């Protein structure tokens, strides 16, 4: 039976192509002579049995009536609706369309579109079966079930260049890892990790079906392959002509409300196996072995993920799992560095001197704000100086260098892991599939002008250069405006910090209940924590609005292909998120306390607010606070959004699924009630992880525990993502991807930038370089070289030199001098309040350190990258072996065909072909 009509090899690409270059992709019609496809009305209506319901039950309402009627109808059929097959129990449901037959002013137009669309789907060879709205839970929704028969699958498998098995892999497995015994508790059962044998594969060809290991036509193509093929047809199927243009594609029909949803089915309920023995219940297996948090210590079943969801989702979870594994090493080293700071806290000479009443208690510091702030004693910052040592110590330098090398190891080893997956998942020769490179329907709809493609020599739409320039200018101006808005919001937070510091200082001075914690909760810390929380709220608000703006301006640019669309949106979103999340950290790390001036000559923002000063123990503890609040807050908020929100949205749907018998709540209705995993679903997952990657690399010198926080979050993230994908979302359409795409280049750029930022943090934000300069050049105590450092790092100011604007209102103890953090000459020196030579020595040491650290780390990074090949040697051997076998099998097949022709056809011509083919086989063996 030829369901494709007269021409078995006729595809929808040909069907949508019009001679006049109208908006479509193939021939306007397909011959259906001899087709045995059932019509769209076949088997749609079922016999309804009238029920006599007693009068006292009538009052319970129409819903109860409907319930009983449907129950008797289905009992009469003796079949469950929780099935992934047509009513015949044989044909598998590969896709489902749903629509509501609402009687509005566009009802007739939508009805006409649906008729045309479904008719063209049948002409393309697909089989349809419709469930009447009376059969649905709410009595309003029609469901159109779609099945792709064998002839359609093999036609489009060839179009999409799908690779299928030709021979079982005969290369011996890798030598067992000696650590396998230790790692055994982390392993999953073999049937879960490798549900199928490993095969050598080759692109499918309809004319060479004997080559492939086709044991059962119904299971030869996996469900993910089947739904990808059907989706390929749906996105190209025409549905009529409007405004003189041929319209096509399910996406437009969804946008204009003709259909309400289009999705492939999950194969079973996630909490129990399917009753049908022909169903593999892979969703249940994924839930039990992967999507539950209690399995957090287990490896991921990547082969099963790829088989069920497709390569694009599989590669994301492979990357996320590998990233989490590599974080374990960084987290351990970071924890060791933190413990080193904890155990050496009591030995820190700087905090000892600050806490000593005879030293820190006798040092009077200049007020931290004008007029309202008072003079204060240095030992009031005793606790904060001790906590600062946790992160500002010798281990900080080691950890900054280590992380620069760790980033390189992570990226290089990921390339190797990715190369192995490309081979194992048949993506070696994969360039971006046609579905990604095809013209976007939006591009074709909005581009009215056409020109000849120099490659295909066909007319295709294009966007004039002048229109592109105008759109890019508007887009660039919009992005610039929003980035400026972020900077303005950051300045507003800085103003908040400057304005409320005096209020916190006065509050803590005059409130008795806060006195016991005044040593820990200093005005500086209170200002920093509240400002960080305020900044986080602003970040979330701006992020909410900009996501929509970014999509709008990307749509306005009208990118030509899906790949261009994703890349442009990625760069816009990442640029915004980069500025949004990191600007406050950059301010604290590189600007706060650097442009303060000195008493009597302070610098002011907008000539009104005095710039902030760092704590006497340094600004690093404030950067740590800022980083912790923003990073932890983002992770907590992200997990709430990803887990709680879909759960609440699906709560009613799940309740219906559990409380109603499965023969009253069909598989397609259950999936219809789930959330949609949109085209940008993975985009947001990658964006979240890349932003986190920036936190643990760009500013890791200030917070060695950042990789540990990221590790704990990612262990949860893997399970949250898997749980929501398996239980809360409709099954996504399978798609191919051979890498993480443009995110790889973003990670490479952040890895290089991280070396620079960490070098600057160690040099300018921490106190390490000033301490080392004092230790080697200015210390006068050989027995205790760091004693006297605090006194040396504080300059003297004569209080009588204060201008009226800066002078405190009160000086009850009649102090004569006060100290401030800088290296300046005292008031009795001829170079009064100018920088000392030690200041310039320290500055030179900082610049020298930056240059040396950057060069050392970059040299090591590039050497490591050069030493580690991108493709493992065994993978190269397997690729060569597979190519050799594929060529050999194909040549032997052609040789057999030629032998048959030799007995039947033109003997002379066939003999020459036979000799040439044998020669080609010999040459292939030699190579």
C-alpha positions in Angstrom: 0.0 0.0 0.0 1.5 3.3 -1.1 0.2 6.0 1.4 2.4 8.6 -0.3 0.4 8.5 -3.5 1.9 7.8 -6.9 5.3 9.0 -6.1 6.6 7.2 -3.0 9.6 9.5 -2.7 7.6 12.7 -2.9 8.2 14.8 0.3 6.6 17.8 1.7 9.6 19.9 0.7 8.6 19.3 -2.8 4.9 19.7 -2.0 5.5 23.2 -0.6 7.5 24.6 -3.5 5.7 27.0 -5.7 6.8 28.1 -9.2 6.2 31.8 -8.6 8.3 31.8 -5.4 5.4 32.4 -3.1 5.8 31.9 0.6 6.2 28.1 0.9 8.7 25.3 0.6 7.3 22.6 -1.8 4.7 21.7 -4.5 1.3 23.0 -4.1 -0.3 19.6 -4.5 0.5 15.9 -4.1 -1.1 13.2 -6.2 -3.3 11.0 -4.0 -4.4 8.6 -6.6 -4.4 5.1 -5.3 -3.9 6.3 -1.7 -5.5 4.2 1.0 -5.2 6.8 3.8 -8.3 7.0 6.0 -10.2 10.2 5.8 -10.2 12.8 8.6 -13.7 11.7 9.6 -12.9 7.9 9.8 -13.8 6.5 13.1 -14.3 9.8 14.7 -17.8 9.4 16.1 -18.7 6.8 18.7 -22.1 5.4 19.6 -23.5 7.1 22.6 -25.9 5.3 25.0 -28.7 7.3 26.5 -28.9 7.0 30.2 -32.0 7.3 32.4 -31.0 9.2 35.5 -33.3 9.5 38.5 -34.6 12.9 39.3 -32.7 13.3 42.5 -29.4 12.8 40.6 -30.3 15.4 37.9 -29.8 18.1 40.4 -26.1 17.2 40.8 -25.4 19.0 37.6 -24.4 18.5 34.0 -20.9 17.4 34.9 -22.1 14.4 36.8 -24.3 13.5 33.8 -21.3 13.8 31.4 -19.2 11.7 33.8 -21.7 8.8 33.8 -22.3 8.9 30.1 -18.6 8.9 29.3 -18.0 6.1 31.7 -20.6 3.8 30.2 -19.4 4.6 26.7 -15.9 3.6 27.5 -17.0 0.6 29.5 -18.8 -0.5 26.4 -15.6 -0.3 24.4 -13.6 -2.2 27.0 -10.4 -0.3 26.3 -8.3 2.2 28.3 -7.8 5.7 27.0 -4.5 5.9 28.8 -2.8 4.6 25.7 -0.3 5.9 23.1 -2.0 4.1 20.2 -4.9 4.7 17.9 -8.2 3.0 18.7 -7.0 -0.1 16.8 -4.3 -0.5 19.3 -1.7 -0.9 16.6 -0.8 2.5 15.1 1.3 4.6 17.5 0.3 8.2 18.3 3.3 10.3 17.2 1.8 13.7 17.6 -1.3 15.4 19.0 -3.0 18.6 17.9 -5.8 20.2 20.0 -8.3 22.9 19.3 -11.4 24.5 20.8 -14.4 24.9 18.5 -15.3 28.4 19.7 -18.1 30.2 17.8 -16.5 33.6 17.4 -16.2 35.8 14.3 -13.1 33.9 13.0 -14.7 30.4 13.6 -15.3 29.7 9.9 -11.8 30.9 8.9 -10.2 28.6 11.5 -12.4 25.7 10.4 -11.3 26.2 6.8 -7.6 26.4 7.8 -7.9 23.1 9.8 -9.6 21.3 7.0 -7.0 22.4 4.5 -4.1 21.7 6.9 -5.3 18.2 7.9 -6.1 17.4 4.3 -2.5 18.3 3.3 -1.2 16.2 6.2 -3.0 13.2 4.8 -1.6 14.0 1.3 1.8 13.9 2.9 1.1 10.4 4.1 0.2 11.0 7.7 -2.8 9.2 9.3 -5.2 11.1 11.5 -7.8 10.2 14.1 -9.9 12.8 15.9 -11.4 12.6 19.4 -14.6 14.5 19.7 -14.9 17.2 22.3 -17.6 15.0 24.1 -14.8 12.6 24.9 -12.6 15.2 26.6 -12.6 16.0 30.4 -14.1 19.4 30.0 -16.2 18.7 27.0 -14.7 21.6 25.0 -11.4 20.4 23.4 -11.0 18.3 20.2 -7.8 16.2 19.9 -6.3 15.2 16.5 -4.0 12.2 16.9 -1.3 11.8 14.2 0.4 8.6 13.1 3.4 8.4 10.7 3.3 5.1 8.8 6.4 3.3 7.7 6.5 4.8 4.2 6.5 8.3 5.6 9.2 7.5 8.2 11.6 6.1 5.7 11.0 9.0 3.3 11.8 11.7 5.8 14.5 9.7 7.5 16.4 10.0 4.3 15.5 13.7 4.0 16.7 14.4 7.6 19.8 12.2 7.1 19.0 10.1 10.2 21.6 7.5 11.0 20.4 3.9 11.7 22.2 0.7 12.7 23.9 -1.4 10.1 26.1 -3.7 12.3 26.7 -4.3 16.0 29.9 -2.6 17.3 32.8 -5.0 17.2 35.4 -2.8 18.9 36.3 -4.2 22.3 35.2 -2.0 25.2 37.7 0.2 27.0 39.8 -1.3 29.8 38.0 -1.3 33.1 38.7 1.6 35.4 40.4 0.4 38.6 38.1 2.9 40.5 34.9 1.1 39.3 34.7 -0.8 42.5 34.9 2.4 44.5 32.4 4.1 42.2 29.9 1.2 42.1 27.4 2.8 44.5 27.2 5.8 42.1 26.4 3.5 39.1 22.9 2.9 37.7 21.8 -0.6 36.4 23.3 -1.5 33.0 19.9 -1.8 31.4 19.2 1.8 32.4 22.6 3.2 31.3 22.7 1.2 28.0 19.1 0.2 27.1 20.3 -0.9 23.6 23.4 -2.5 22.1 26.0 -0.3 20.5 25.8 -0.3 16.7 27.8 1.1 13.8 25.4 3.4 11.9 24.9 4.9 8.5 22.5 7.5 7.0 19.3 5.9 6.0 18.4 5.3 2.4 15.1 4.0 1.1 16.8 2.2 -1.8 19.1 0.2 0.5 16.8 -1.0 3.3 18.4 -4.5 3.2 21.6 -3.0 4.7 20.0 -2.0 8.0 19.1 -4.0 11.0 15.3 -3.8 10.6 13.8 -6.4 12.9 10.5 -4.7 13.4 9.2 -1.8 11.4 7.1 -0.5 14.3 10.1 -0.1 16.6 12.9 0.5 14.2 12.6 4.3 14.5 12.5 5.4 18.2 9.6 7.6 19.4 11.9 10.6 19.5 12.8 10.1 15.8 9.2 9.6 14.9 8.0 12.9 16.6 11.0 14.7 15.0 9.9 13.5 11.6 6.2 14.4 12.2 7.2 17.8 13.5 9.3 18.4 10.4 6.2 17.8 8.3 4.0 19.9 10.5 6.3 22.9 10.3 6.2 22.8 6.5 2.6 21.7 5.6 0.6 24.4 3.8 -2.9 25.3 4.9 -4.1 27.8 2.3 -3.6 31.2 0.7 -4.2 34.4 2.5 -3.6 37.9 1.2 -2.1 36.5 -1.9 0.6 34.4 0.0 0.7 30.7 0.5 0.7 30.0 4.3 2.2 27.0 6.0 3.4 25.6 9.3 1.9 24.6 12.6 3.6 27.5 14.4 1.4 30.0 12.6 -1.7 28.0 13.2 -0.8 28.0 16.9 -0.2 31.7 16.9 -3.5 32.6 15.2 -5.5 30.3 17.5 -6.5 27.7 14.9 -4.9 25.1 17.1 -4.3 25.5 20.8 -1.5 23.0 21.3 0.8 20.6 19.3 2.9 18.1 21.2 4.2 14.5 21.1 3.0 12.2 23.9 4.8 10.9 26.9 4.8 7.1 26.8 3.2 6.5 30.2 2.4 8.2 33.5 5.5 9.0 35.4 4.5 7.3 38.6 3.7 3.9 37.2 4.5 1.7 34.2 2.1 1.5 31.2 -0.3 -1.4 31.2 0.4 -2.0 27.5 3.3 -4.5 27.2 4.3 -2.8 23.8 5.2 0.4 25.7 8.8 0.7 27.0 7.7 3.0 29.9 10.8 5.1 29.5 9.3 8.1 31.3 8.7 5.9 34.4 12.3 4.7 34.2 13.6 8.2 33.9 11.5 9.3 36.9 12.5 6.4 39.1 16.2 6.4 38.2 16.9 10.0 37.4 14.3 12.6 38.3 14.0 11.9 42.1 16.2 13.9 44.5 17.0 10.7 46.5 19.0 9.6 43.4 21.2 12.8 43.6 24.4 10.7 44.1 23.8 8.5 41.0 25.1 9.1 37.5 22.8 10.3 34.8 21.3 7.8 32.2 22.4 10.0 29.3 21.7 7.4 26.6 18.2 7.0 27.8 17.8 10.8 28.1 19.0 11.2 24.5 16.7 8.4 23.3 13.6 9.9 25.0 14.2 13.6 24.6 16.6 13.9 21.7 20.3 15.0 21.4 19.7 18.7 22.2 18.4 18.0 25.7 20.8 15.1 26.2 23.8 17.3 25.5 22.6 19.9 28.0 22.3 17.4 30.8 25.7 15.8 29.8 27.3 19.3 30.0 25.6 20.1 33.3 26.6 16.8 34.8 30.2 17.2 33.6 30.3 20.8 35.0 29.0 19.5 38.3 31.7 16.7 38.4 34.4 19.2 37.7 33.1 21.6 40.4 33.7 18.9 43.0 37.5 19.4 42.6 37.2 23.2 42.8 34.9 23.0 45.8 37.3 20.7 47.7 40.3 23.1 47.1 38.1 26.1 47.9 37.0 24.5 51.2 40.6 23.7 52.1 41.5 27.4 51.5 38.6 28.5 53.6 39.6 26.1 56.4 43.2 27.4 56.2 41.8 30.9 56.8 39.7 29.6 59.7 42.5 27.8 61.4 44.9 30.7 61.1 42.5 33.3 62.2 44.0 33.5 65.7 47.5 33.9 64.2 46.6 36.9 62.0 48.7 39.8 63.3 46.5 42.5 61.7 43.3 41.4 63.5 45.3 40.9 66.7 46.4 44.5 66.6 42.9 45.8 65.7 41.4 43.8 68.6 44.1 44.7 71.1 42.8 47.5 73.4 46.3 48.9 73.8 46.7 49.3 70.0 43.3 49.2 68.2 41.5 50.7 71.3 43.9 53.7 71.3 43.6 54.5 67.5 40.9 57.1 66.9 39.5 56.9 63.3 38.1 59.8 61.4 34.3 59.9 60.9 33.0 57.8 57.9 30.4 60.5 57.0 30.1 64.2 57.2 28.7 66.0 60.3 26.4 63.3 61.7 29.1 60.5 62.2 31.3 60.5 65.2 35.0 59.6 65.8 35.3 55.9 66.5 37.9 53.5 67.9 39.5 51.0 65.6 38.9 48.0 67.8 35.1 48.3 67.2 35.8 46.5 63.9 37.5 43.6 65.7 35.1 40.8 64.6 34.8 42.0 61.0 38.6 42.1 60.7 38.8 38.5 62.0 36.1 37.3 59.5 37.9 39.2 56.7 40.9 36.9 57.3 38.8 33.9 56.3 38.9 35.1 52.7 41.9 37.5 52.6 44.9 35.4 53.2 47.8 33.7 51.4 45.5 30.9 50.2 43.5 33.5 48.2 46.4 33.9 45.8 46.8 30.2 45.4 43.1 29.7 44.8 42.9 32.4 42.2 45.8 30.8 40.3 44.3 27.3 40.7 40.9 28.5 39.4 42.5 30.0 36.3 44.0 26.6 35.5 40.8 24.7 36.6 38.7 26.7 34.0 41.0 25.5 31.3 40.9 21.9 32.4 37.1 22.1 32.5 36.8 23.5 29.0 39.4 21.2 27.5 38.1 18.0 29.1 34.6 19.0 28.1 35.7 19.2 24.5 36.9 15.5 24.8 33.7 14.5 26.5 31.7 16.2 23.8 33.7 14.5 21.1 33.0 11.1 22.7 29.2 11.9 22.8 29.3 13.1 19.2 30.5 9.6 18.2 28.3 7.6 20.5 25.2 9.6 19.5 25.9 9.5 15.7 26.7 13.2 15.4 30.2 13.1 13.9 29.2 14.3 10.4 26.3 16.3 11.7 26.3 20.0 10.6 23.2 21.9 11.8 20.1 20.0 10.6 17.9 21.5 7.9 15.3 22.4 10.5 17.8 24.7 12.1 19.1 26.2 8.9 15.8 26.6 7.1 14.3 30.0 6.7 12.1 31.0 9.6 8.4 31.3 8.7 8.5 34.8 10.2 11.3 35.8 7.9 9.4 34.6 4.9 6.2 36.2 5.9 7.7 39.7 6.6 10.2 39.8 3.7 8.1 40.7 0.6 11.1 41.2 -1.7 12.8 38.2 -3.4 16.1 37.5 -5.1 17.8 34.4 -6.6 19.9 32.3 -4.4 23.3 31.9 -6.1 23.6 28.3 -4.8 20.1 26.8 -5.4 19.2 29.3 -8.3 15.8 29.6 -6.7 13.9 32.7 -5.8 13.8 33.3 -2.0 12.8 36.2 0.2 15.4 38.6 1.6 15.6 41.7 3.7 17.0 44.8 2.0 20.2 46.2 3.5 18.6 49.6 4.3 15.9 47.8 6.3 18.5 45.7 8.1 20.5 48.8 9.1 17.4 50.6 10.5 16.4 47.5 12.5 19.9 47.0 13.9 20.1 50.7 14.9 16.8 50.5 16.7 17.9 47.2 18.3 21.3 48.6 19.4 19.7 51.8 20.8 17.2 49.6 22.8 20.0 47.4 24.2 22.1 50.5 25.0 19.1 52.1 26.8 18.5 49.1 29.0 22.2 48.7 29.8 22.2 52.3 30.8 19.1 51.7 32.9 21.1 48.9 34.8 24.0 51.3 35.4 21.5 54.0 36.6 20.0 51.5 39.0 23.4 50.5 40.3 24.2 54.2 40.9 20.9 54.5 42.7 22.0 51.6 45.0 25.4 53.4 45.5 23.5 56.5 46.5 21.4 54.5 48.9 24.6 53.1 50.5 26.0 56.6 50.9 22.7 58.1 52.2 21.8 55.4 54.8 25.3 54.8 56.3 24.9 57.8 58.6 21.4 56.6 59.6 22.7 53.1 60.5 25.7 54.7 62.4 23.3 56.9 64.4 20.8 54.1 65.0 23.4 51.6 66.3 25.0 54.3 68.5 21.7 55.3 70.2 19.8 52.0 70.3 20.6 50.0 73.4 19.1 46.8 72.1 21.7 46.7 69.3 24.7 47.3 71.5 25.4 43.5 72.1 25.7 42.9 68.4 27.4 46.1 67.4 30.7 44.4 67.2 29.4 42.0 64.5 26.8 44.2 62.8 28.8 47.3 62.1 27.3 50.2 60.1 29.4 49.2 57.2 28.1 45.6 57.3 24.5 46.7 57.8 24.8 49.0 54.8 26.4 46.4 52.6 23.9 43.7 53.4 20.8 45.9 52.9 22.2 47.4 49.7 23.0 43.9 48.4 19.4 42.7 49.1 18.0 45.9 47.4 20.3 45.3 44.5 19.2 41.7 44.1 15.5 42.8 44.0 16.3 45.4 41.4 18.2 42.8 39.4 15.2 40.4 39.4 12.8 43.2 38.4 15.0 44.4 35.5 15.6 40.8 34.4 11.8 40.1 34.2 11.2 43.1 31.9 14.4 42.8 29.8 13.7 39.1 28.9 10.6 40.3 27.1 12.3 43.3 25.5 15.1 41.1 24.2 12.7 38.7 22.5 10.8 41.7 21.0 13.9 43.4 19.5 15.2 40.0 18.2 11.9 39.4 16.5 12.0 43.0 15.1 15.4 42.2 13.6 13.8 39.3 11.6 16.8 36.9 11.7 16.9 34.7 8.7 17.3 31.2 10.3 16.6 29.6 13.6 20.3 29.5 14.3 20.7 33.2 13.7 17.7 33.9 15.9 19.0 31.8 18.9 22.5 33.3 18.6 21.3 36.9 18.5 18.9 36.4 21.4 21.7 34.7 23.3 24.1 37.5 22.9 21.5 40.1 23.9 20.4 38.2 26.9 23.9 37.4 28.1 25.1 41.0 27.7 22.2 42.2 29.7 22.6 39.5 32.4 26.3 40.1 32.6 25.9 43.8 33.3 22.8 43.2 35.5 24.3 40.6 37.8 28.0 41.5 37.8 27.9 45.4 37.9 27.5 45.6 41.7 30.3 43.1 42.2 32.5 45.1 39.9 31.7 48.3 41.8 32.6 46.8 45.2 35.7 45.0 43.8 37.3 47.8 41.8 35.7 51.1 42.6 34.6 51.2 46.3 37.2 52.9 48.5 39.5 53.6 45.6 38.5 57.3 44.9 37.7 58.5 48.4 40.2 61.3 48.8 41.3 62.1 52.4 39.8 64.0 55.4 39.4 67.7 54.4 39.5 66.9 50.7 36.9 64.1 50.2 35.5 63.3 46.7 31.7 63.4 46.3 29.2 61.8 43.9 27.2 64.5 42.2 28.8 67.0 44.6 26.5 65.8 47.4 27.2 62.2 48.6 30.6 61.4 50.0 32.2 58.3 48.4 32.3 55.2 50.5 35.4 54.0 52.3 36.5 50.4 52.8 36.7 48.8 56.2 40.2 49.1 57.9 40.6 45.4 57.2 39.8 45.9 53.5 36.9 45.7 51.0 37.2 42.0 50.3 34.7 41.0 53.0 32.1 43.4 51.5 32.7 41.8 48.0 32.2 38.4 49.6 28.9 39.6 51.2 27.7 41.0 47.9 28.7 37.9 45.9 27.1 35.5 48.5 23.7 37.4 48.6 23.4 37.8 44.8 24.7 34.3 43.9 22.7 32.5 46.6 19.6 34.6 46.1 19.6 33.9 42.3 20.0 30.2 42.8 17.2 30.0 45.4 14.9 32.2 43.3 15.7 30.2 40.2 14.9 26.8 41.8 11.6 28.3 43.2 10.7 29.4 39.6 11.6 26.2 38.0 10.0 23.8 40.6 7.3 25.5 42.5 5.6 27.5 39.7 5.1 24.6 37.3 4.0 22.4 40.2 1.3 24.9 41.2 0.2 25.3 37.5 -0.1 21.6 37.1 -1.6 20.8 40.5 -5.2 20.6 39.2 -4.2 18.5 36.2 -2.2 16.1 38.3 -5.1 15.8 40.8 -7.5 14.9 38.0 -5.0 12.3 36.7 -4.7 10.6 40.0 -8.4 10.8 41.1 -10.1 9.8 37.9 -9.9 6.3 36.3 -7.5 6.2 33.5 -10.2 5.3 31.0 -11.8 8.7 31.7 -8.6 10.7 31.5 -6.8 10.0 28.3 -3.0 10.1 27.7 -3.4 13.1 25.4 -5.5 15.0 27.9 -3.1 14.4 30.7 -0.2 15.7 28.6 -2.4 18.6 27.4 -2.8 19.8 31.0 1.0 20.0 31.5 3.2 23.0 30.9 4.8 23.7 27.6 8.6 23.3 27.4 9.0 26.2 24.9 11.6 26.6 22.1 13.6 28.8 24.5 13.4 26.3 27.4 17.0 25.1 27.2 18.2 28.7 26.5 17.2 29.8 30.0 18.8 26.7 31.5 22.1 27.4 29.8 21.9 31.1 30.7 21.3 30.3 34.4 24.4 28.0 34.5 26.6 30.4 32.5 25.8 33.3 34.9 26.7 31.0 37.8 29.9 30.0 36.0 30.8 33.7 36.0 30.2 34.0 39.7 32.6 31.1 40.5 35.3 32.3 38.1 35.2 36.1 37.8 35.2 36.8 41.6 36.3 33.5 43.1 39.4 35.1 44.7 37.1 36.9 47.1 35.0 33.8 48.0 36.6 30.4 47.9 33.3 28.8 49.0 31.6 29.9 45.8 32.4 26.6 43.9 31.0 24.7 46.9 27.7 26.7 46.8 27.6 26.1 43.0 28.2 22.4 43.5 25.4 22.1 46.0 23.1 24.1 43.8 23.9 22.0 40.7 23.3 18.7 42.4 19.8 20.1 43.2 19.5 21.7 39.7 20.1 18.4 37.9 17.3 16.8 39.8 15.0 19.8 39.6 15.4 20.1 35.8 14.9 16.4 35.3 11.9 16.3 37.6 10.1 19.2 35.9 11.0 17.9 32.4 9.7 14.4 33.3 6.6 15.3 35.4 5.6 18.9 34.8 6.1 19.5 31.1 4.8 18.1 27.9 7.3 16.0 26.0 9.5 18.3 24.0 10.0 17.7 20.3 13.3 15.8 19.8 16.0 17.9 18.2 19.6 17.3 17.3 22.6 19.3 18.5 26.3 18.3 18.4 27.5 20.8 21.0 26.4 23.5 23.4 26.7 26.0 20.6 27.5 29.6 21.1 27.7 29.1 24.9 31.1 27.4 24.4 32.5 30.7 23.0 30.9 32.6 25.9 32.5 30.3 28.4 35.9 30.6 26.7 35.6 34.4 26.9 34.7 34.4 30.6 37.6 32.0 31.3 40.0 34.6 29.9 38.3 37.5 31.6 38.4 35.6 34.9 42.2 35.6 35.0 42.2 39.4 34.7 39.5 40.1 37.3 41.0 37.7 39.9 44.4 39.3 39.4 42.9 42.7 40.0 41.0 41.5 43.0 44.1 40.1 44.7 46.1 43.2 43.8 43.6 46.0 44.5 40.8 44.6 46.6 42.6 42.4 49.1 45.3 43.6 51.4 47.8 40.9 50.3 50.2 43.2 48.3 50.4 46.0 50.9 51.1 43.3 53.6 53.8 41.7 51.4 55.4 45.1 50.7 55.4 45.9 54.5 56.8 42.5 55.3 59.7 42.7 52.9 60.5 46.4 52.8 59.1 48.3 55.8 59.0 45.9 58.8 61.3 46.9 61.6 60.7 43.8 63.9 62.6 40.8 62.8 61.0 38.5 65.4 57.5 39.5 64.3 57.7 41.1 60.8 53.9 41.9 60.6 53.7 43.7 63.9 53.0 47.4 63.4 51.4 46.9 60.0 48.0 48.4 61.1 49.7 51.6 62.4 51.8 51.8 59.3 48.7 51.5 57.0 46.8 54.3 58.7 47.7 58.0 58.0 47.3 60.9 60.5 45.0 63.8 60.1 44.9 67.0 62.2 41.2 67.5 63.3 41.6 71.3 63.2 42.2 71.0 59.4 38.6 69.7 58.9 36.5 72.2 56.8 33.1 73.0 58.2 31.3 70.7 55.7 33.2 67.6 57.0 33.7 68.4 60.7 31.6 66.3 63.1 29.0 68.1 65.2 30.4 66.8 68.4 33.9 66.0 69.8 33.2 65.2 73.4 36.6 63.8 74.2 38.5 66.6 72.4 40.5 64.4 70.1 43.3 66.3 68.3 44.1 63.8 65.6 42.3 61.0 63.8 43.5 58.2 61.5 42.3 57.2 58.0 43.2 54.4 55.6 45.8 55.6 53.2 49.6 56.2 52.7 50.0 60.0 53.1 52.4 62.3 54.9 51.4 63.6 58.4 50.3 67.2 58.9 53.7 68.3 60.3 55.5 67.1 57.2 56.6 69.5 54.4 54.6 67.3 51.9 51.5 67.5 54.1 48.8 65.0 53.0 50.6 64.0 49.8 51.2 60.3 49.0 54.3 58.8 50.6 56.9 56.8 48.7 55.4 53.6 50.2 52.1 54.3 48.3 54.0 54.3 45.0 56.0 51.2 46.0 52.7 49.4 46.7 51.1 50.6 43.5 54.2 49.4 41.5 54.0 46.0 43.3 50.3 45.7 42.5 50.9 46.4 38.8 53.8 44.0 38.7 51.8 41.3 40.4 49.0 41.6 37.8 51.4 41.3 34.9 53.2 38.4 36.4 50.1 36.5 37.5 48.3 37.0 34.2 51.3 35.8 32.2 52.0 32.8 34.4 48.3 31.7 34.3 47.9 32.3 30.6 51.1 30.4 29.8 49.9 27.4 31.9 46.4 27.6 30.4 47.6 27.6 26.8 50.2 24.8 27.5 47.5 22.7 29.1 45.1 23.4 26.2 47.9 22.4 23.8 48.7 19.2 25.7 45.2 17.9 25.9 43.8 16.7 22.5 40.2 17.7 21.8 39.3 14.2 20.6 40.4 11.1 22.5 42.6 8.5 20.6 40.1 5.7 21.1 37.3 7.8 19.7 39.3 8.7 16.6 39.9 4.9 16.1 36.2 4.2 16.4 35.3 6.9 13.9 37.8 5.5 11.4 36.5 2.0 12.0 32.9 3.0 11.5 33.7 4.9 8.3 35.7 2.0 7.0 32.9 -0.5 7.7 30.2 1.7 6.3 32.1 2.1 3.0 32.9 -1.6 2.9 29.2 -2.6 3.5 28.0 -0.1 0.9 30.5 -1.2 -1.7 29.7 -4.9 -1.1 26.0 -4.0 -1.5 26.6 -2.2 -4.7 28.8 -5.1 -5.9 25.9 -7.6 -5.3 23.5 -5.4 -7.2 25.9 -5.2 -10.1 26.2 -9.0 -10.2 22.5 -9.2 -10.5 22.5 -6.7 -13.3 25.3 -8.6 -14.9 23.0 -11.5 -15.4 20.1 -9.4 -16.7 21.2 -6.2 -18.4 23.8 -4.8 -20.7 26.8 -7.1 -20.1 29.5 -4.8 -21.5 28.4 -1.7 -19.6 27.8 -3.6 -16.4 31.2 -5.4 -16.6 33.0 -2.0 -16.6 30.9 -0.9 -13.6 31.7 -4.1 -11.9 35.5 -3.7 -12.4 35.3 -0.1 -11.3 33.4 -1.0 -8.1 35.8 -3.8 -7.3 38.7 -1.4 -7.8 37.1 1.1 -5.5 36.7 -1.6 -2.8 40.4 -2.5 -3.1 41.4 1.1 -2.8 39.2 1.6 0.3 40.8 -1.5 1.9 44.2 -0.1 1.2 43.4 3.3 2.6 
